[in-house]
Amino acid sequence: MEKNISRFIILIGISFLLVSCGSLQEKSALKQDSRPYANKSTDSSYIKRALYSQFSEWQGVRYQRGGLSQRGIDCSGFVHLTFKTKLGMHLPRTTAMQSRIGREIRKDNLTAGDLIFFKTGSASKHVGIYLEKNKFLHASEKKGVTISRLDHVYWQSNYWKAVRI
């Protein structure tokens, strides 16, 4: 009986250690991922190359609300995956949550990798990633993954804010 209790206590202890180690690793990974542009830091040319590389891999992939693959993707999913795979950062999945992170910056202060938000309807929001020279990368409902211009009348009139992570 005592052997069974001892074994049970040892199993509980080992289970606790395994679970807590996994949690620590996950928390550590999240902290590491959320550092601004992990490793490649604020190198603008690196960020631009990474974003253009993502565009070449995803160009034309159709828009699909809630989509998260090359069979279909939405704007916030595209931003989420781009930051994760190309910049090593974990961003929230939704536009609403993405709009709450980082610090707001002026439109005339945009640099590669900044998030750009638009109000496209009474309750609709859209997000893209600034590239350079008034261009941004995003998943468009009409064109799929594409590069658009901020000075286009549609985007200009629906501009909401920009955020630097």
C-alpha positions as CSV (number, residue, x, y, z in Angstrom):
1,M,0.0,0.0,0.0
2,E,2.8,2.4,0.9
3,K,4.6,1.5,-2.3
4,N,1.5,2.4,-4.3
5,I,1.1,5.8,-2.5
6,S,4.8,6.5,-3.1
7,R,4.5,5.7,-6.8
8,F,1.4,7.8,-7.1
9,I,3.2,10.8,-5.4
10,I,6.2,10.3,-7.7
11,L,4.0,10.2,-10.8
12,I,2.2,13.3,-9.7
13,G,5.5,15.1,-9.1
14,I,6.9,14.1,-12.5
15,S,3.6,15.1,-14.2
16,F,3.8,18.5,-12.4
17,L,7.4,19.1,-13.6
18,L,6.6,18.1,-17.2
19,V,3.5,20.3,-17.3
20,S,5.2,23.3,-15.7
21,C,8.3,23.0,-17.9
22,G,6.1,23.0,-21.0
23,S,4.3,26.1,-19.7
24,L,7.6,27.8,-19.1
25,Q,8.8,26.9,-22.6
26,E,5.6,28.3,-24.1
27,K,5.8,31.5,-22.1
28,S,9.5,31.9,-23.0
29,A,8.7,31.4,-26.7
30,L,5.9,34.0,-26.6
31,K,8.2,36.5,-24.9
32,Q,10.9,35.8,-27.5
33,D,8.5,36.1,-30.4
34,S,7.1,39.3,-29.1
35,R,10.4,41.2,-29.2
36,P,10.5,43.8,-31.9
37,Y,11.8,42.1,-35.1
38,A,13.7,39.4,-33.2
39,N,17.4,39.1,-34.2
40,K,17.3,41.0,-37.4
41,S,16.2,44.0,-35.2
42,T,15.2,47.2,-36.9
43,D,17.1,46.6,-40.2
44,S,14.7,48.1,-42.6
45,S,16.3,46.5,-45.7
46,Y,15.9,43.0,-44.0
47,I,12.3,43.7,-43.2
48,K,11.5,44.9,-46.7
49,R,13.2,41.8,-48.2
50,A,11.2,39.5,-45.9
51,L,8.0,41.2,-46.8
52,Y,8.6,41.1,-50.5
53,S,9.6,37.5,-50.1
54,Q,6.2,36.8,-48.4
55,F,4.5,38.6,-51.2
56,S,6.1,36.5,-53.9
57,E,5.1,33.3,-52.1
58,W,1.5,34.5,-51.5
59,Q,0.7,36.8,-54.4
60,G,-2.9,36.3,-55.6
61,V,-3.9,33.8,-52.9
62,R,-7.7,34.5,-52.6
63,Y,-9.3,36.2,-49.7
64,Q,-11.3,34.0,-47.4
65,R,-12.7,35.2,-44.1
66,G,-11.2,33.2,-41.3
67,G,-8.8,31.6,-43.8
68,L,-5.2,30.8,-42.7
69,S,-3.7,28.9,-45.6
70,Q,-2.8,29.3,-49.3
71,R,-6.3,28.0,-50.1
72,G,-7.6,31.3,-48.7
73,I,-6.6,33.9,-46.1
74,D,-8.0,37.0,-44.6
75,C,-6.2,40.3,-43.8
76,S,-5.4,39.7,-40.2
77,G,-4.5,36.1,-40.8
78,F,-2.0,37.2,-43.5
79,V,-0.5,39.7,-41.1
80,H,-0.3,37.1,-38.3
81,L,1.4,34.5,-40.5
82,T,3.8,37.0,-42.1
83,F,5.1,38.3,-38.8
84,K,5.4,34.7,-37.5
85,T,7.1,33.1,-40.5
86,K,9.2,36.1,-41.8
87,L,9.9,38.2,-38.8
88,G,9.8,35.7,-35.9
89,M,7.1,37.6,-34.0
90,H,3.8,36.4,-32.5
91,L,1.0,38.8,-33.2
92,P,-2.7,38.2,-32.3
93,R,-4.9,36.6,-34.9
94,T,-7.6,39.3,-35.3
95,T,-7.6,42.8,-36.7
96,A,-9.2,44.1,-33.4
97,M,-6.5,42.6,-31.3
98,Q,-3.7,43.6,-33.7
99,S,-4.9,47.2,-33.5
100,R,-4.4,47.2,-29.8
101,I,-0.7,46.3,-29.7
102,G,2.4,48.4,-30.3
103,R,2.3,52.2,-30.3
104,E,0.4,54.4,-32.6
105,I,2.5,56.4,-35.1
106,R,1.8,59.2,-37.6
107,K,1.1,58.3,-41.2
108,D,4.1,60.4,-42.4
109,N,6.4,58.4,-40.1
110,L,5.7,54.9,-41.5
111,T,8.6,52.5,-42.0
112,A,8.7,48.9,-43.3
113,G,6.8,46.5,-41.1
114,D,4.4,49.0,-39.5
115,L,0.8,47.9,-39.4
116,I,-1.8,50.0,-41.2
117,F,-5.4,49.9,-40.2
118,F,-8.5,51.0,-42.2
119,K,-12.2,51.4,-41.3
120,T,-13.9,49.8,-44.2
121,G,-17.5,49.8,-42.9
122,S,-19.4,50.7,-39.8
123,A,-18.1,47.6,-37.9
124,S,-15.4,46.4,-40.4
125,K,-11.7,46.9,-40.1
126,H,-8.8,46.0,-42.4
127,V,-5.1,45.6,-41.8
128,G,-2.0,45.6,-43.9
129,I,1.8,45.9,-43.5
130,Y,3.6,49.0,-44.7
131,L,6.4,48.3,-47.3
132,E,7.9,51.5,-48.6
133,K,7.1,54.5,-50.8
134,N,3.4,54.6,-49.9
135,K,2.9,50.9,-50.6
136,F,1.5,48.3,-48.3
137,L,1.0,44.5,-48.4
138,H,-2.3,42.9,-47.5
139,A,-5.0,40.4,-48.3
140,S,-7.6,42.2,-50.3
141,E,-11.2,40.9,-50.6
142,K,-11.2,41.6,-54.4
143,K,-7.5,40.8,-55.4
144,G,-6.4,38.4,-52.7
145,V,-2.8,39.0,-51.5
146,T,-1.6,42.1,-53.2
147,I,0.3,45.3,-52.8
148,S,-1.7,48.5,-52.8
149,R,-1.0,52.2,-52.5
150,L,-1.9,54.3,-49.5
151,D,-2.6,57.3,-51.7
152,H,-5.3,55.4,-53.7
153,V,-8.6,57.2,-53.1
154,Y,-10.2,54.2,-51.4
155,W,-7.4,53.5,-48.9
156,Q,-6.8,57.2,-48.3
157,S,-10.5,57.8,-47.4
158,N,-10.7,54.8,-45.2
159,Y,-7.4,55.2,-43.4
160,W,-7.7,54.8,-39.6
161,K,-4.3,54.5,-37.9
162,A,-0.8,53.0,-38.0
163,V,1.0,51.1,-35.3
164,R,4.6,50.2,-34.8
165,I,5.2,46.9,-33.1
